[in-house]
Amino acid sequence: MKNIDLKLKEFEFSEKSEKHPDWSIEKFSLGEFNVLLSDNAQGKTRMFNTLRFLKDIHTVGLKFNNPSYKANATLLFESGEDNIFYDLAFAGEPKGDGLVFNEIVKRNEIILFDRSKKILIDETNNEQVGKFFLQSNAPVALAVKDKEYITMNLIQDFFSRMLFLEANRFAADKLSIDKAAMTLDTKGQNTGCVLNNWKEKKPFLYNEVIEVFQTSFPFIKSISIEEKAFVPGMPDSPIMYMKEKDIAKEIIQTAWSDGMLRALSHFVVASTQFQSETDAIIRPSFIGVDEVENGLDFNTLAKVIEYYESYSSLIQIVIATHSPLVCNMVGADKWLIMKRKGVKVKVFSPSNVENLETERRKIKKDNWEFYRRHIAKSKLYRIK
C-alpha cells in the first residue's frame, strides 16, 4: 500500500474581519490518530471548517468578497525524515471577488519559496529561478504544477486528498444524484452513488465496506443497489436496498435508520482510495470527522472507532467528540483537549496520561459490561 506523503504535525491559524469576530487557534501538534475532545461551542467544528477552507483554496478555489478579511495559517508537515514548513498569509482583494496570497515554504529550514522576496527554488537542480511570475490570487502550491517543484506538489496533493464528515444526523431521504462520485461528500448524501461506482470499478473496496457493515449489524443478510428515480420525474440515481434475515421484503434506503446510514458512511470514508494513473493505491491524506458518535449505539460506535484506528498508519485521522463514551474507547495518549476563551482557542495534550489510562480502562470495562449485560446481549429481553 502507498502511505501518505505528508503528515500534518503542527497547525496554527488566525483570521480577522470587520464582518465577523476574530478567530485564532494557537499552535498545536497532531499524531497519526487523534480524538479531539471538548464541550459544545469550543471550536471543534470551526477548526474542521477552517481546514476545509484551506483545502478549497488549494483545490477548487473560492468566490470571496470581503476586502477587510485577513488570515494566516502556519502548517508543519513531516515527510519521512524531512520537515516542511508552510506559512500561508492571505487577504480579501481590495476590489473584486477573491483572495491574494503571500507564502513562505521551507524544507528542513531551507527556503524554497518566499513570495515577498521573490525566491523560488527549482528542487531538481537546487537552483534559484531567475525570473518568474505567479498570479497573486492563487497559492503557490496550486499555481506551481511543474514536477521540479517537488515540495509544492506534495503540499497541494495533501490538500487535494483531505476528506471530511460533518456532524449532522444523516437523513435517509436526502440523496445526492452524483452518479460519477468516487468519494463521499461531507454530508454522506452520495453514499449510494459511491458504493455503486466502487461495486463496478473497485469491487474489493465495496466488499470490504459491506462486510464490516454486516459485521456491525448482524441482522443484515445482503445489500443491493438499483438505479432508479427516487421521485417520479427525477433522474435515476443509485438507491440502496437491504435484506434482513427475518424480513421477507427488501428495505429501501429511505426506510433505513439514520444511524445505519451514518455508520455506513464512516466505513466508506475510511476505506476511500483515490484514482491514480498507475495501479498504486492512493489513500486520503487526512480525514476529519466531527461528532463521530452521532446516531450510533454503543456497540456500533466501538466498531466505527476501531475501524478508523485500524487505518491510522495509512491515513492521518482526527475524530472530534464531546461524548465520554469515545474517551472510554481511545487511549488518553491520543486525546487532544480543546478549550476556547473568547476568540482564542487552545488545544492541549493530556498532562498525566498514565493516571488517565488507569481510570479510562476501568470506566470502559464497567460501561461495556453494563451495556452488554442489560441491553445488547441481555437474556432478559431476548425475543423468542
Contacts in CASP RR format, 6 or more apart in sequence:
PFRMAT RR
TARGET T0000
AUTHOR 0000-0000-0000
METHOD contacts of the structure
MODEL  1
MKNIDLKLKEFEFSEKSEKHPDWSIEKFSLGEFNVLLSDNAQGKTRMFNT
LRFLKDIHTVGLKFNNPSYKANATLLFESGEDNIFYDLAFAGEPKGDGLV
FNEIVKRNEIILFDRSKKILIDETNNEQVGKFFLQSNAPVALAVKDKEYI
TMNLIQDFFSRMLFLEANRFAADKLSIDKAAMTLDTKGQNTGCVLNNWKE
KKPFLYNEVIEVFQTSFPFIKSISIEEKAFVPGMPDSPIMYMKEKDIAKE
IIQTAWSDGMLRALSHFVVASTQFQSETDAIIRPSFIGVDEVENGLDFNT
LAKVIEYYESYSSLIQIVIATHSPLVCNMVGADKWLIMKRKGVKVKVFSP
SNVENLETERRKIKKDNWEFYRRHIAKSKLYRIK
1 281 0 8 1.000
1 283 0 8 1.000
1 314 0 8 1.000
2 280 0 8 1.000
2 281 0 8 1.000
2 282 0 8 1.000
2 283 0 8 1.000
3 283 0 8 1.000
3 313 0 8 1.000
3 314 0 8 1.000
4 158 0 8 1.000
4 161 0 8 1.000
4 283 0 8 1.000
4 284 0 8 1.000
4 285 0 8 1.000
4 286 0 8 1.000
4 314 0 8 1.000
4 315 0 8 1.000
4 316 0 8 1.000
5 79 0 8 1.000
5 154 0 8 1.000
5 157 0 8 1.000
5 158 0 8 1.000
5 285 0 8 1.000
6 77 0 8 1.000
6 78 0 8 1.000
6 79 0 8 1.000
6 84 0 8 1.000
6 154 0 8 1.000
6 155 0 8 1.000
6 157 0 8 1.000
6 158 0 8 1.000
6 285 0 8 1.000
7 30 0 8 1.000
7 31 0 8 1.000
7 32 0 8 1.000
7 77 0 8 1.000
7 78 0 8 1.000
7 79 0 8 1.000
7 316 0 8 1.000
8 30 0 8 1.000
8 75 0 8 1.000
8 76 0 8 1.000
8 77 0 8 1.000
8 158 0 8 1.000
8 286 0 8 1.000
8 316 0 8 1.000
9 29 0 8 1.000
9 30 0 8 1.000
9 31 0 8 1.000
9 76 0 8 1.000
9 77 0 8 1.000
9 78 0 8 1.000
9 83 0 8 1.000
10 27 0 8 1.000
10 28 0 8 1.000
10 29 0 8 1.000
10 30 0 8 1.000
10 74 0 8 1.000
10 75 0 8 1.000
10 76 0 8 1.000
11 25 0 8 1.000
11 27 0 8 1.000
11 28 0 8 1.000
11 30 0 8 1.000
11 51 0 8 1.000
11 73 0 8 1.000
11 74 0 8 1.000
11 75 0 8 1.000
11 76 0 8 1.000
12 25 0 8 1.000
12 26 0 8 1.000
12 27 0 8 1.000
12 28 0 8 1.000
12 73 0 8 1.000
12 74 0 8 1.000
12 75 0 8 1.000
13 23 0 8 1.000
13 24 0 8 1.000
13 25 0 8 1.000
13 47 0 8 1.000
13 50 0 8 1.000
13 71 0 8 1.000
13 72 0 8 1.000
13 73 0 8 1.000
13 74 0 8 1.000
14 22 0 8 1.000
14 23 0 8 1.000
14 24 0 8 1.000
14 25 0 8 1.000
14 71 0 8 1.000
14 72 0 8 1.000
15 22 0 8 1.000
15 23 0 8 1.000
15 24 0 8 1.000
15 69 0 8 1.000
15 70 0 8 1.000
15 71 0 8 1.000
15 72 0 8 1.000
16 22 0 8 1.000
16 68 0 8 1.000
16 69 0 8 1.000
16 70 0 8 1.000
16 71 0 8 1.000
17 66 0 8 1.000
17 68 0 8 1.000
17 69 0 8 1.000
17 70 0 8 1.000
18 68 0 8 1.000
19 66 0 8 1.000
19 68 0 8 1.000
19 69 0 8 1.000
21 343 0 8 1.000
22 343 0 8 1.000
23 46 0 8 1.000
23 343 0 8 1.000
23 345 0 8 1.000
24 343 0 8 1.000
24 344 0 8 1.000
24 345 0 8 1.000
25 43 0 8 1.000
25 47 0 8 1.000
25 50 0 8 1.000
25 345 0 8 1.000
25 346 0 8 1.000
25 347 0 8 1.000
26 344 0 8 1.000
26 345 0 8 1.000
26 346 0 8 1.000
26 347 0 8 1.000
27 74 0 8 1.000
28 336 0 8 1.000
28 346 0 8 1.000
28 347 0 8 1.000
28 348 0 8 1.000
29 349 0 8 1.000
30 316 0 8 1.000
30 318 0 8 1.000
30 336 0 8 1.000
31 316 0 8 1.000
31 334 0 8 1.000
32 312 0 8 1.000
32 313 0 8 1.000
32 316 0 8 1.000
32 317 0 8 1.000
33 308 0 8 1.000
33 309 0 8 1.000
33 312 0 8 1.000
33 316 0 8 1.000
33 317 0 8 1.000
33 318 0 8 1.000
33 334 0 8 1.000
34 317 0 8 1.000
34 318 0 8 1.000
34 319 0 8 1.000
34 334 0 8 1.000
34 335 0 8 1.000
34 336 0 8 1.000
35 318 0 8 1.000
35 319 0 8 1.000
35 320 0 8 1.000
35 321 0 8 1.000
35 326 0 8 1.000
35 327 0 8 1.000
35 330 0 8 1.000
35 334 0 8 1.000
35 335 0 8 1.000
35 336 0 8 1.000
36 44 0 8 1.000
36 47 0 8 1.000
36 318 0 8 1.000
36 319 0 8 1.000
36 320 0 8 1.000
36 321 0 8 1.000
36 336 0 8 1.000
36 338 0 8 1.000
36 347 0 8 1.000
37 320 0 8 1.000
37 321 0 8 1.000
37 322 0 8 1.000
37 326 0 8 1.000
37 327 0 8 1.000
37 335 0 8 1.000
37 336 0 8 1.000
37 337 0 8 1.000
37 338 0 8 1.000
38 44 0 8 1.000
38 320 0 8 1.000
38 322 0 8 1.000
38 337 0 8 1.000
38 338 0 8 1.000
38 339 0 8 1.000
38 340 0 8 1.000
39 322 0 8 1.000
40 322 0 8 1.000
41 340 0 8 1.000
42 338 0 8 1.000
42 339 0 8 1.000
42 340 0 8 1.000
42 345 0 8 1.000
43 338 0 8 1.000
43 340 0 8 1.000
43 345 0 8 1.000
44 290 0 8 1.000
44 291 0 8 1.000
44 320 0 8 1.000
44 322 0 8 1.000
44 338 0 8 1.000
45 167 0 8 1.000
45 290 0 8 1.000
45 320 0 8 1.000
47 338 0 8 1.000
47 345 0 8 1.000
48 164 0 8 1.000
48 288 0 8 1.000
48 290 0 8 1.000
48 320 0 8 1.000
50 73 0 8 1.000
51 162 0 8 1.000
51 164 0 8 1.000
51 286 0 8 1.000
51 288 0 8 1.000
52 162 0 8 1.000
52 164 0 8 1.000
52 186 0 8 1.000
53 62 0 8 1.000
54 73 0 8 1.000
54 88 0 8 1.000
54 159 0 8 1.000
55 159 0 8 1.000
55 160 0 8 1.000
55 162 0 8 1.000
56 62 0 8 1.000
57 90 0 8 1.000
57 99 0 8 1.000
57 139 0 8 1.000
57 142 0 8 1.000
57 159 0 8 1.000
58 139 0 8 1.000
58 141 0 8 1.000
58 142 0 8 1.000
58 155 0 8 1.000
58 156 0 8 1.000
58 159 0 8 1.000
58 160 0 8 1.000
59 142 0 8 1.000
59 156 0 8 1.000
59 159 0 8 1.000
59 160 0 8 1.000
61 138 0 8 1.000
61 142 0 8 1.000
62 98 0 8 1.000
62 99 0 8 1.000
63 97 0 8 1.000
63 98 0 8 1.000
64 92 0 8 1.000
64 93 0 8 1.000
64 97 0 8 1.000
64 98 0 8 1.000
64 99 0 8 1.000
65 96 0 8 1.000
65 97 0 8 1.000
65 98 0 8 1.000
66 92 0 8 1.000
67 92 0 8 1.000
67 93 0 8 1.000
67 94 0 8 1.000
67 95 0 8 1.000
68 92 0 8 1.000
69 91 0 8 1.000
69 92 0 8 1.000
69 99 0 8 1.000
70 89 0 8 1.000
70 90 0 8 1.000
70 91 0 8 1.000
70 92 0 8 1.000
71 89 0 8 1.000
71 90 0 8 1.000
71 91 0 8 1.000
72 87 0 8 1.000
72 88 0 8 1.000
72 89 0 8 1.000
72 90 0 8 1.000
73 86 0 8 1.000
73 87 0 8 1.000
73 88 0 8 1.000
74 85 0 8 1.000
74 86 0 8 1.000
74 87 0 8 1.000
74 88 0 8 1.000
75 85 0 8 1.000
75 86 0 8 1.000
75 88 0 8 1.000
76 83 0 8 1.000
76 84 0 8 1.000
76 85 0 8 1.000
76 86 0 8 1.000
77 83 0 8 1.000
77 84 0 8 1.000
77 85 0 8 1.000
77 86 0 8 1.000
77 154 0 8 1.000
77 155 0 8 1.000
77 158 0 8 1.000
78 84 0 8 1.000
79 154 0 8 1.000
82 107 0 8 1.000
82 108 0 8 1.000
83 107 0 8 1.000
83 108 0 8 1.000
83 109 0 8 1.000
84 105 0 8 1.000
84 106 0 8 1.000
84 107 0 8 1.000
84 151 0 8 1.000
84 154 0 8 1.000
84 155 0 8 1.000
85 104 0 8 1.000
85 105 0 8 1.000
85 106 0 8 1.000
85 107 0 8 1.000
85 109 0 8 1.000
86 103 0 8 1.000
86 104 0 8 1.000
86 105 0 8 1.000
86 141 0 8 1.000
86 155 0 8 1.000
87 103 0 8 1.000
87 104 0 8 1.000
87 105 0 8 1.000
88 101 0 8 1.000
88 103 0 8 1.000
88 139 0 8 1.000
89 101 0 8 1.000
89 102 0 8 1.000
89 103 0 8 1.000
90 99 0 8 1.000
90 100 0 8 1.000
90 101 0 8 1.000
90 102 0 8 1.000
90 139 0 8 1.000
91 99 0 8 1.000
91 100 0 8 1.000
92 98 0 8 1.000
92 99 0 8 1.000
92 100 0 8 1.000
93 99 0 8 1.000
93 100 0 8 1.000
93 137 0 8 1.000
98 137 0 8 1.000
99 137 0 8 1.000
100 136 0 8 1.000
100 137 0 8 1.000
101 115 0 8 1.000
101 136 0 8 1.000
101 137 0 8 1.000
101 138 0 8 1.000
101 139 0 8 1.000
101 140 0 8 1.000
102 115 0 8 1.000
102 116 0 8 1.000
103 113 0 8 1.000
103 114 0 8 1.000
103 115 0 8 1.000
103 139 0 8 1.000
103 140 0 8 1.000
103 141 0 8 1.000
104 111 0 8 1.000
104 113 0 8 1.000
104 114 0 8 1.000
104 115 0 8 1.000
105 111 0 8 1.000
105 112 0 8 1.000
105 113 0 8 1.000
105 114 0 8 1.000
105 140 0 8 1.000
105 141 0 8 1.000
105 151 0 8 1.000
105 152 0 8 1.000
105 155 0 8 1.000
106 112 0 8 1.000
107 151 0 8 1.000
110 121 0 8 1.000
111 119 0 8 1.000
111 121 0 8 1.000
112 119 0 8 1.000
112 120 0 8 1.000
112 121 0 8 1.000
112 123 0 8 1.000
112 149 0 8 1.000
112 151 0 8 1.000
112 152 0 8 1.000
113 119 0 8 1.000
113 120 0 8 1.000
113 121 0 8 1.000
113 140 0 8 1.000
113 144 0 8 1.000
113 152 0 8 1.000
115 134 0 8 1.000
115 136 0 8 1.000
115 140 0 8 1.000
118 132 0 8 1.000
119 128 0 8 1.000
120 128 0 8 1.000
120 129 0 8 1.000
120 130 0 8 1.000
120 132 0 8 1.000
120 134 0 8 1.000
120 144 0 8 1.000
120 149 0 8 1.000
121 127 0 8 1.000
121 128 0 8 1.000
121 129 0 8 1.000
122 128 0 8 1.000
122 129 0 8 1.000
122 148 0 8 1.000
122 149 0 8 1.000
123 148 0 8 1.000
123 149 0 8 1.000
123 150 0 8 1.000
123 151 0 8 1.000
124 147 0 8 1.000
124 148 0 8 1.000
124 150 0 8 1.000
125 148 0 8 1.000
134 140 0 8 1.000
134 143 0 8 1.000
134 144 0 8 1.000
135 143 0 8 1.000
140 152 0 8 1.000
141 152 0 8 1.000
141 153 0 8 1.000
141 155 0 8 1.000
141 156 0 8 1.000
141 159 0 8 1.000
142 156 0 8 1.000
144 152 0 8 1.000
144 153 0 8 1.000
145 153 0 8 1.000
145 156 0 8 1.000
147 153 0 8 1.000
157 285 0 8 1.000
158 285 0 8 1.000
158 286 0 8 1.000
159 285 0 8 1.000
160 285 0 8 1.000
161 274 0 8 1.000
161 282 0 8 1.000
161 283 0 8 1.000
161 284 0 8 1.000
161 285 0 8 1.000
161 286 0 8 1.000
162 284 0 8 1.000
162 285 0 8 1.000
162 286 0 8 1.000
162 287 0 8 1.000
162 288 0 8 1.000
163 183 0 8 1.000
163 184 0 8 1.000
163 269 0 8 1.000
163 272 0 8 1.000
163 284 0 8 1.000
163 286 0 8 1.000
163 287 0 8 1.000
163 288 0 8 1.000
164 186 0 8 1.000
164 287 0 8 1.000
164 288 0 8 1.000
164 289 0 8 1.000
164 290 0 8 1.000
165 184 0 8 1.000
165 186 0 8 1.000
165 188 0 8 1.000
165 265 0 8 1.000
165 266 0 8 1.000
165 269 0 8 1.000
165 287 0 8 1.000
165 288 0 8 1.000
165 289 0 8 1.000
165 290 0 8 1.000
166 186 0 8 1.000
166 187 0 8 1.000
166 290 0 8 1.000
167 290 0 8 1.000
167 291 0 8 1.000
167 294 0 8 1.000
167 320 0 8 1.000
168 187 0 8 1.000
168 294 0 8 1.000
169 258 0 8 1.000
169 259 0 8 1.000
169 262 0 8 1.000
169 294 0 8 1.000
169 295 0 8 1.000
170 187 0 8 1.000
170 188 0 8 1.000
170 189 0 8 1.000
170 258 0 8 1.000
170 259 0 8 1.000
170 261 0 8 1.000
170 262 0 8 1.000
170 265 0 8 1.000
171 258 0 8 1.000
172 253 0 8 1.000
172 254 0 8 1.000
172 255 0 8 1.000
172 256 0 8 1.000
172 257 0 8 1.000
172 258 0 8 1.000
172 261 0 8 1.000
173 254 0 8 1.000
174 187 0 8 1.000
174 189 0 8 1.000
175 189 0 8 1.000
175 190 0 8 1.000
175 192 0 8 1.000
175 230 0 8 1.000
175 237 0 8 1.000
175 239 0 8 1.000
175 253 0 8 1.000
176 185 0 8 1.000
176 188 0 8 1.000
176 189 0 8 1.000
176 190 0 8 1.000
176 193 0 8 1.000
176 237 0 8 1.000
177 193 0 8 1.000
177 230 0 8 1.000
177 234 0 8 1.000
177 235 0 8 1.000
177 237 0 8 1.000
178 185 0 8 1.000
178 190 0 8 1.000
178 193 0 8 1.000
179 193 0 8 1.000
179 196 0 8 1.000
179 197 0 8 1.000
179 227 0 8 1.000
179 236 0 8 1.000
179 237 0 8 1.000
179 238 0 8 1.000
180 193 0 8 1.000
180 197 0 8 1.000
181 190 0 8 1.000
181 193 0 8 1.000
181 194 0 8 1.000
181 197 0 8 1.000
182 194 0 8 1.000
182 197 0 8 1.000
182 198 0 8 1.000
182 201 0 8 1.000
182 272 0 8 1.000
182 274 0 8 1.000
182 275 0 8 1.000
183 194 0 8 1.000
183 272 0 8 1.000
183 274 0 8 1.000
184 190 0 8 1.000
184 191 0 8 1.000
184 194 0 8 1.000
184 265 0 8 1.000
184 268 0 8 1.000
184 269 0 8 1.000
184 272 0 8 1.000
188 261 0 8 1.000
188 265 0 8 1.000
191 240 0 8 1.000
191 261 0 8 1.000
191 264 0 8 1.000
191 265 0 8 1.000
191 268 0 8 1.000
192 225 0 8 1.000
192 238 0 8 1.000
192 239 0 8 1.000
192 240 0 8 1.000
192 253 0 8 1.000
193 237 0 8 1.000
193 238 0 8 1.000
194 268 0 8 1.000
195 206 0 8 1.000
195 209 0 8 1.000
195 210 0 8 1.000
195 225 0 8 1.000
195 238 0 8 1.000
195 240 0 8 1.000
195 268 0 8 1.000
196 225 0 8 1.000
196 227 0 8 1.000
196 238 0 8 1.000
198 205 0 8 1.000
198 206 0 8 1.000
198 209 0 8 1.000
199 206 0 8 1.000
199 225 0 8 1.000
202 273 0 8 1.000
205 271 0 8 1.000
205 272 0 8 1.000
205 273 0 8 1.000
208 271 0 8 1.000
209 264 0 8 1.000
209 267 0 8 1.000
209 268 0 8 1.000
209 271 0 8 1.000
210 223 0 8 1.000
212 267 0 8 1.000
212 303 0 8 1.000
212 307 0 8 1.000
213 220 0 8 1.000
213 223 0 8 1.000
213 263 0 8 1.000
213 264 0 8 1.000
213 267 0 8 1.000
214 220 0 8 1.000
214 223 0 8 1.000
215 303 0 8 1.000
216 263 0 8 1.000
216 299 0 8 1.000
216 300 0 8 1.000
216 303 0 8 1.000
216 304 0 8 1.000
217 260 0 8 1.000
217 263 0 8 1.000
217 300 0 8 1.000
219 244 0 8 1.000
219 245 0 8 1.000
219 246 0 8 1.000
220 242 0 8 1.000
220 243 0 8 1.000
220 244 0 8 1.000
220 245 0 8 1.000
221 243 0 8 1.000
221 244 0 8 1.000
221 245 0 8 1.000
222 242 0 8 1.000
222 243 0 8 1.000
223 240 0 8 1.000
223 241 0 8 1.000
223 242 0 8 1.000
223 243 0 8 1.000
224 240 0 8 1.000
224 241 0 8 1.000
224 243 0 8 1.000
224 250 0 8 1.000
225 238 0 8 1.000
225 239 0 8 1.000
225 240 0 8 1.000
225 241 0 8 1.000
226 238 0 8 1.000
226 239 0 8 1.000
226 241 0 8 1.000
227 236 0 8 1.000
227 237 0 8 1.000
227 238 0 8 1.000
227 239 0 8 1.000
228 236 0 8 1.000
228 237 0 8 1.000
228 239 0 8 1.000
229 235 0 8 1.000
229 236 0 8 1.000
229 237 0 8 1.000
230 237 0 8 1.000
230 239 0 8 1.000
230 254 0 8 1.000
239 252 0 8 1.000
239 253 0 8 1.000
240 252 0 8 1.000
240 253 0 8 1.000
240 256 0 8 1.000
241 250 0 8 1.000
241 251 0 8 1.000
241 252 0 8 1.000
241 253 0 8 1.000
242 250 0 8 1.000
242 251 0 8 1.000
242 253 0 8 1.000
242 256 0 8 1.000
243 250 0 8 1.000
243 251 0 8 1.000
244 251 0 8 1.000
253 261 0 8 1.000
258 295 0 8 1.000
259 295 0 8 1.000
259 296 0 8 1.000
259 300 0 8 1.000
262 294 0 8 1.000
262 295 0 8 1.000
262 296 0 8 1.000
263 296 0 8 1.000
263 300 0 8 1.000
263 303 0 8 1.000
263 304 0 8 1.000
266 289 0 8 1.000
266 292 0 8 1.000
266 304 0 8 1.000
266 307 0 8 1.000
266 308 0 8 1.000
267 304 0 8 1.000
267 307 0 8 1.000
269 284 0 8 1.000
269 287 0 8 1.000
269 289 0 8 1.000
270 287 0 8 1.000
270 307 0 8 1.000
270 308 0 8 1.000
270 311 0 8 1.000
270 315 0 8 1.000
270 317 0 8 1.000
271 311 0 8 1.000
272 283 0 8 1.000
272 284 0 8 1.000
273 281 0 8 1.000
273 282 0 8 1.000
273 283 0 8 1.000
274 282 0 8 1.000
274 283 0 8 1.000
274 284 0 8 1.000
275 282 0 8 1.000
276 282 0 8 1.000
283 311 0 8 1.000
283 314 0 8 1.000
283 315 0 8 1.000
284 315 0 8 1.000
285 315 0 8 1.000
285 316 0 8 1.000
286 315 0 8 1.000
286 316 0 8 1.000
286 317 0 8 1.000
286 318 0 8 1.000
287 308 0 8 1.000
287 315 0 8 1.000
287 316 0 8 1.000
287 317 0 8 1.000
287 318 0 8 1.000
288 317 0 8 1.000
288 318 0 8 1.000
288 319 0 8 1.000
288 320 0 8 1.000
289 308 0 8 1.000
289 317 0 8 1.000
289 318 0 8 1.000
289 319 0 8 1.000
289 320 0 8 1.000
290 320 0 8 1.000
291 320 0 8 1.000
291 321 0 8 1.000
291 322 0 8 1.000
292 301 0 8 1.000
292 304 0 8 1.000
292 305 0 8 1.000
292 308 0 8 1.000
292 319 0 8 1.000
292 320 0 8 1.000
292 321 0 8 1.000
292 326 0 8 1.000
293 301 0 8 1.000
293 321 0 8 1.000
293 323 0 8 1.000
293 325 0 8 1.000
293 326 0 8 1.000
296 304 0 8 1.000
297 376 0 8 1.000
298 325 0 8 1.000
298 367 0 8 1.000
298 368 0 8 1.000
298 371 0 8 1.000
298 375 0 8 1.000
298 376 0 8 1.000
299 371 0 8 1.000
299 376 0 8 1.000
301 325 0 8 1.000
301 326 0 8 1.000
301 329 0 8 1.000
302 329 0 8 1.000
305 319 0 8 1.000
305 326 0 8 1.000
305 329 0 8 1.000
305 330 0 8 1.000
306 329 0 8 1.000
308 317 0 8 1.000
308 319 0 8 1.000
309 317 0 8 1.000
309 330 0 8 1.000
311 317 0 8 1.000
318 336 0 8 1.000
319 326 0 8 1.000
321 327 0 8 1.000
324 363 0 8 1.000
325 367 0 8 1.000
327 335 0 8 1.000
327 360 0 8 1.000
327 363 0 8 1.000
328 360 0 8 1.000
328 363 0 8 1.000
328 364 0 8 1.000
328 367 0 8 1.000
328 368 0 8 1.000
329 364 0 8 1.000
331 357 0 8 1.000
331 360 0 8 1.000
332 350 0 8 1.000
332 353 0 8 1.000
332 356 0 8 1.000
332 357 0 8 1.000
332 360 0 8 1.000
333 350 0 8 1.000
333 353 0 8 1.000
333 357 0 8 1.000
335 349 0 8 1.000
335 350 0 8 1.000
335 356 0 8 1.000
336 347 0 8 1.000
336 348 0 8 1.000
336 349 0 8 1.000
337 347 0 8 1.000
337 348 0 8 1.000
337 349 0 8 1.000
337 350 0 8 1.000
338 345 0 8 1.000
338 346 0 8 1.000
338 347 0 8 1.000
338 348 0 8 1.000
339 345 0 8 1.000
339 346 0 8 1.000
339 347 0 8 1.000
339 348 0 8 1.000
340 346 0 8 1.000
350 356 0 8 1.000
372 378 0 8 1.000
374 380 0 8 1.000
375 381 0 8 1.000
END
